Amino acid sequence: MTQTSQRPLRVLAAMSGGVDSAVAAARAAEAGHDVTGVHLALSANPQSFRTGARGCCTIEDSRDARRAADVIGIPFYVWDLAERFREDVVEDFVAEYEAGRTPNPCLRCNEKIKFAALLDKALALGFDAVCTGHYATVQLAEDGSRELHRASDMAKDQSYVLGVLDEKQLAHAMFPLGDTLTTKDEIRAEAERRGLAVAKKPDSHDICFIADGDTQGFLADRLGGPAEGDILDESGSKLGTHDGAFGFTIGQRKGLKIGHPAPDGKPRYVLDISPVNNTVTVGPVEALDVTSLTAIKPRWCGTPPAGPGTYTAQLRAHGGETEVMAELVDGELNVTFTEPVRGVAPGQAVVLYDGTRVVGSATIATTVRRERVTSGA
């Protein structure tokens, strides 16, 4: 069921404790649906409070969600999904970095927690739909199927992190904020008009389970601490050392600590990460140009595409679109860029769009770099 439905639905509203999910739950209730709020306890030990705009899923957040539900006038529960979250999101995050890839935990959480574990439980309890505060829309196609589309306001669009949802999940998804052409300030003003105390609460940024923002420290604690390795240039010459290859991502510029400039005086960027021999290779920005990629574990928001096609692709949550040719071959997605793109990291998601419609997503496995002509060749 979607927000396009006319009849009242039994709706389970996922309430994080933030302003977006609170306003979404309020709108669903105002539309006449029978709404129940639920806060997902995703930490086994949520003893620390939020610091500034970092983190989520704390005791403070559960209390904020409960207060919002009381103001809206809907029942409210806290569901413990901490073990499932640890296995499907946190452990996956650590394993991906250990393998030299750069995961997207928000996308994995939407797939495994909010629209798998939560939706399955909601349907088993007789609910028709799960409501969240994401900025995206579900539209009814001519053939009766559900399609995921970008939000009306591109500046707030979050369809990239929802590209893992299949048609069955979309049939039971509700995004009341997705078709709203309003600024975040207006959403906060609406929350204030509704008497919701979260109106002025800062947005959560970064990775929710790393509240202090120290991703490298978090990974070091779980992967055995500092593990010194070499920083190499493209020819294999040693430029310096690092404290663990897991602390780097493709395209990274800051924090290399090489200590001396490149011969041409230009900045150097992380080109490759090798967890096998614990090395990090750096080079000029033009060496990051990618012409094509192969992605695995595709998930389709409807019928999988047949044959090659022209689409636009988004490669990071807050990135722009780029034109591509894409084809599904033997279960893998082959993507070729019309123009080279930079900073494409294995482990991230490539999400395909046909106009505003989300076609599906897949996890980047390998990339092909553009051949470069070097001076003196």
C-alpha positions in Angstrom: 0.0 0.0 0.0 1.2 3.5 -0.7 0.4 7.1 0.1 -1.7 7.1 -3.1 -4.2 4.8 -1.5 -7.6 6.3 -0.7 -8.9 4.0 2.0 -7.6 4.3 5.5 -4.7 1.9 6.3 -3.2 0.4 9.4 0.2 2.2 9.3 3.3 1.5 11.4 5.3 4.7 11.5 9.0 4.3 12.1 9.9 7.2 14.4 13.6 7.8 14.8 13.2 10.7 17.3 13.9 13.3 14.6 11.7 16.0 13.0 11.2 14.3 9.6 9.8 11.0 10.9 7.6 12.9 13.4 6.0 15.1 10.8 5.6 12.0 8.5 3.7 10.2 11.2 1.6 13.3 12.0 0.6 13.6 8.3 -0.3 10.0 8.0 -2.5 10.3 11.0 -4.1 13.5 9.8 -4.8 11.8 6.4 -7.1 9.4 8.4 -4.9 6.4 8.7 -4.8 4.2 11.8 -1.2 5.0 12.8 1.0 3.3 15.4 4.4 4.7 16.2 7.5 2.5 16.7 11.0 3.4 17.6 13.7 1.0 16.7 16.3 0.3 19.4 19.3 -0.4 17.3 22.0 -0.3 20.0 22.5 -2.9 22.7 23.7 -0.3 25.1 22.2 3.1 24.2 23.5 4.9 27.3 25.1 7.9 25.7 23.2 10.9 24.6 23.4 12.6 21.3 26.3 15.0 20.8 25.4 17.9 18.6 24.1 16.6 15.3 25.9 13.2 15.5 24.5 9.8 16.1 21.0 8.5 16.6 19.1 5.6 18.2 20.0 6.9 21.7 17.9 7.1 24.9 17.2 10.7 24.0 15.9 9.7 20.6 13.5 7.1 22.0 12.1 9.7 24.5 11.8 12.3 21.7 9.9 9.8 19.6 7.6 8.9 22.4 6.8 12.5 23.2 6.0 13.1 19.5 3.7 10.1 19.4 1.9 11.4 22.5 1.3 14.9 20.9 0.1 13.2 17.7 -2.2 11.0 19.7 -1.0 7.6 18.5 0.0 4.4 20.3 3.8 4.0 20.6 6.2 1.1 21.1 9.9 0.5 21.2 11.1 -2.6 19.3 14.5 -4.1 20.0 16.3 -4.8 16.7 19.8 -4.3 18.1 21.0 -7.9 17.3 19.7 -7.8 13.8 21.2 -4.3 13.3 24.6 -5.5 14.6 24.7 -8.5 12.3 23.2 -7.0 9.1 24.6 -3.4 9.3 27.5 -3.0 11.7 29.3 -6.3 11.0 28.8 -5.8 7.3 30.2 -2.3 7.5 33.4 -3.6 9.3 33.8 -6.6 7.0 33.5 -4.3 3.9 36.2 -1.9 5.1 38.4 -4.9 6.1 38.1 -6.1 2.4 39.2 -2.7 1.1 35.7 -1.6 0.1 33.6 1.5 1.1 30.1 0.4 2.3 27.0 2.5 2.6 25.4 1.6 6.0 22.3 3.7 5.5 21.4 1.9 2.4 22.0 -1.5 4.1 19.9 -0.4 7.0 17.0 0.5 4.8 17.3 -2.9 3.0 17.8 -5.2 6.0 16.2 -3.4 8.9 13.5 -0.8 8.0 12.1 -2.6 4.9 12.9 -6.2 5.8 12.9 -6.9 9.5 10.5 -4.1 10.3 8.2 -4.5 7.4 8.0 -8.3 7.8 7.0 -7.9 11.5 4.5 -5.2 10.6 2.8 -7.3 8.0 2.7 -10.3 10.4 0.9 -8.1 12.9 -1.7 -7.0 10.4 -0.4 -3.6 9.4 -0.8 -2.5 5.8 2.2 -0.2 5.4 5.4 1.2 7.0 5.7 4.9 7.1 9.1 6.7 7.3 10.3 10.3 7.0 12.3 9.7 3.8 12.1 12.2 1.0 10.9 10.0 -2.0 7.6 9.1 -3.6 5.9 5.8 -4.5 3.7 6.1 -7.6 1.1 3.7 -9.1 2.1 2.7 -12.6 -0.4 2.1 -15.4 -0.1 -1.7 -14.9 -0.9 -1.5 -11.3 2.6 -1.9 -10.0 4.4 0.5 -7.6 7.3 2.6 -8.7 9.8 4.5 -6.6 10.5 8.0 -7.8 12.6 10.9 -6.6 11.2 13.4 -4.2 9.5 16.5 -5.6 12.3 18.6 -4.2 15.6 17.3 -5.6 17.5 19.2 -2.9 16.1 16.8 -0.3 15.7 13.7 -2.4 16.7 10.4 -0.6 15.7 7.9 -3.3 19.4 6.8 -3.6 19.4 5.1 -0.2 16.0 3.5 -1.0 17.1 2.0 -4.3 17.4 -1.4 -2.6 13.6 -1.8 -2.2 11.8 -4.3 -4.3 8.3 -4.0 -5.7 6.7 -6.0 -2.8 8.3 -3.6 -0.3 7.3 -0.6 -2.2 3.7 -1.9 -2.2 3.8 -1.4 1.6 5.8 1.8 1.8 4.6 5.2 2.7 6.7 8.4 2.4 4.4 11.4 3.4 7.1 14.0 2.9 8.2 13.0 -0.6 5.8 15.1 -2.6 6.2 18.2 -0.6 7.9 21.2 -2.2 9.0 22.8 1.1 12.3 23.7 2.7 13.6 22.0 5.8 12.8 25.2 7.7 9.2 24.8 6.6 9.1 21.2 7.8 10.4 22.4 11.1 7.8 25.2 11.2 5.1 22.6 10.5 6.5 20.5 13.4 6.3 23.6 15.6 2.7 24.3 14.6 1.8 20.7 15.5 3.4 21.1 18.9 6.2 18.7 18.2 9.2 19.4 20.5 11.6 18.0 17.9 11.0 21.0 15.7 14.4 22.5 16.6 16.3 19.3 17.0 19.4 19.1 14.7 19.5 16.5 12.0 21.6 13.4 12.5 24.7 13.3 10.3 27.5 10.8 9.6 27.1 7.2 10.5 24.5 6.7 13.2 26.4 4.0 15.2 29.7 6.0 15.3 28.4 9.0 17.3 31.8 10.7 17.7 32.4 10.6 13.9 35.7 8.8 14.3 35.3 6.1 11.7 39.0 5.2 11.7 39.1 4.8 15.5 35.9 2.7 15.3 37.4 0.4 12.7 40.7 0.1 14.5 39.0 -1.1 17.7 37.3 -3.9 15.7 40.1 -4.8 13.4 42.9 -5.2 15.8 44.2 -1.6 16.2 46.8 0.2 14.1 48.5 -1.9 11.4 51.3 0.0 9.8 51.6 -0.3 6.0 53.1 1.5 3.1 51.7 4.4 1.0 52.9 4.0 -2.6 52.9 6.0 -5.7 51.6 4.6 -9.0 55.1 3.2 -9.8 55.2 1.3 -6.5 57.7 3.6 -4.8 57.2 4.1 -1.1 56.1 7.6 -0.1 55.2 7.1 3.5 53.4 4.9 6.0 49.9 4.6 7.4 48.2 3.0 10.4 45.8 0.8 8.6 44.5 0.5 5.0 41.0 0.3 6.4 41.2 4.0 7.3 41.1 5.2 3.7 38.6 5.5 0.9 39.0 5.8 -2.9 39.3 9.5 -3.8 40.4 10.6 -0.4 42.7 13.6 -0.3 43.0 14.7 3.3 44.9 12.8 6.0 47.5 11.1 3.8 50.4 12.4 5.9 52.9 11.8 3.2 55.1 14.8 4.4 56.4 16.0 1.0 54.7 17.2 -2.1 54.4 15.4 -5.4 57.0 16.3 -8.1 54.5 18.5 -10.0 53.3 20.1 -6.7 49.7 18.9 -7.2 47.6 17.2 -4.6 47.5 13.4 -4.4 44.5 11.2 -3.9 43.9 7.6 -2.8 43.7 5.5 -6.0 43.7 2.0 -4.6 43.5 0.2 -1.3 45.0 -3.3 -0.9 44.0 -5.1 2.3 46.0 -8.2 1.3 49.4 -6.4 1.6 48.1 -3.4 3.6 49.1 -0.8 1.1 47.5 2.4 -0.1 48.3 3.8 -3.6 48.0 7.5 -4.3 48.3 9.6 -7.4 47.0 12.6 -9.3 43.3 13.4 -9.5 43.0 12.5 -13.2 44.0 8.9 -12.3 40.6 8.6 -10.6 38.7 8.9 -13.9 36.5 5.8 -14.3 35.0 4.9 -17.6 33.0 1.8 -16.6 32.2 -0.5 -13.7 30.7 -3.9 -12.8 28.2 -4.1 -10.0 26.9 -7.2 -8.1 23.8 -8.1 -6.1 21.4 -6.1 -8.1 18.0 -5.2 -6.6 15.2 -4.0 -8.8 12.4 -1.6 -7.9 10.1 -3.6 -10.2 10.8 -5.6 -13.3 14.5 -6.0 -14.1 15.5 -4.2 -17.3 15.8 -6.4 -20.4 18.8 -5.8 -22.6 21.1 -2.7 -22.7 19.6 0.7 -22.0 20.4 4.3 -21.4 19.9 5.6 -17.9 21.2 8.2 -15.5 23.2 6.9 -12.5 23.8 8.2 -9.0 27.0 7.0 -7.3 26.7 8.5 -3.8 24.0 9.7 -1.5 24.5 13.4 -2.2 26.0 13.2 -5.6 24.7 14.3 -9.0 23.4 12.2 -11.9 25.5 11.1 -14.8 24.4 9.4 -18.1 25.3 5.7 -18.5 24.7 2.7 -20.6 23.8 -0.3 -18.5 23.1 -4.0 -19.1 22.4 -7.0 -16.9 24.8 -9.8 -17.9 24.8 -13.1 -16.0 23.4 -11.5 -12.9 25.9 -8.7 -12.9 25.3 -5.1 -13.9 27.7 -3.6 -16.5 27.7 0.2 -16.5 29.5 2.4 -19.0 29.7 6.2 -18.4 29.2 8.6 -21.3 31.8 10.9 -19.6 34.4 9.6 -17.1 33.5 10.1 -13.4 35.9 10.3 -10.4 36.1 8.8 -7.0 34.1 5.7 -7.7 34.7 3.3 -4.8 34.0 -0.5 -4.7 31.4 -1.3 -2.0 29.3 1.8 -2.8 26.0 1.6 -4.6 25.2 2.6 -8.2 21.5 3.5 -8.5 19.9 3.7 -11.9 17.2 6.1 -12.9 14.8 6.4 -15.8 13.8 10.1 -15.5 12.7 10.4 -11.9 11.9 6.6 -11.6 14.4 4.5 -9.6 15.1 1.4 -11.7 17.2 -0.4 -9.1 20.6 -0.5 -7.5 23.7 -2.8 -7.3 26.9 -2.9 -5.3 30.0 -1.7 -7.2 32.5 -4.5 -7.4 35.2 -3.4 -9.9 36.0 -0.3 -11.9 37.9 0.5 -15.1 40.0 3.6 -15.2 40.6 5.8 -18.2 44.0 5.3 -19.9 46.2 8.2 -19.4 49.0 9.6 -21.6 52.0 10.4 -19.6 54.8 12.9 -20.6 57.9 11.3 -22.0 56.1 8.2 -23.3 
